[in-house]
Amino acid sequence: MDIAKEIGDIRGESRSLNNLGNAYYSLGQYQKAIAFHQQSLDIFKEIGDIRGESNSLIGLGNAYNSLGQYERAIAFYQQSLDIAKEIGDIRGEANAWFNLGLSLEKVDREQDALGAYRNARELYQTMGLDDKVQNCNNAIEDLSQPQKPVVFRTRFWGWLRRLWRWLRGWFRR
């Protein structure tokens, strides 16, 4: 980053800032990640690099999602999605859809999340990215499964244990 700054490579500087944001995100230091992604976003906006903006917005969305600030994450993912569509960045669009699905799930918008995963899956299929398609299929399947209340499961196992004790006691007689 220092070299890019020194030689006046503003785009390179912004990419470096975005990469630092990704590194801090990987380390779980989300506030630092946000700071670097925001700096990167500001520079990309200033120089008119909208693909760079889209990447920085995804990074911001990921960090806010990890902090549990899902509505903020959704807003960043949506902005990234809009840019990706505008410039025809299919992979960026697919990634934004998938990440959007993750955050929508967290705010109990299951139908919207399913739609986002399906959109991502379709784009990943177009690109032939089978592992990404499988991730989408897994997310869709998990979200489509009816959730059994925890109370039901614990009552069942408690009932089963009582039955087992009774049977053991009955056979010991």
Salt bridges, closest charged atoms under 4 A:
GLU13 OE2 - LYS5 NZ 3.89
ASP49 OD2 - ARG11 NE 2.84
ASP89 OD2 - ARG51 NH1 3.31
ASP112 OD2 - ARG109 NE 2.92
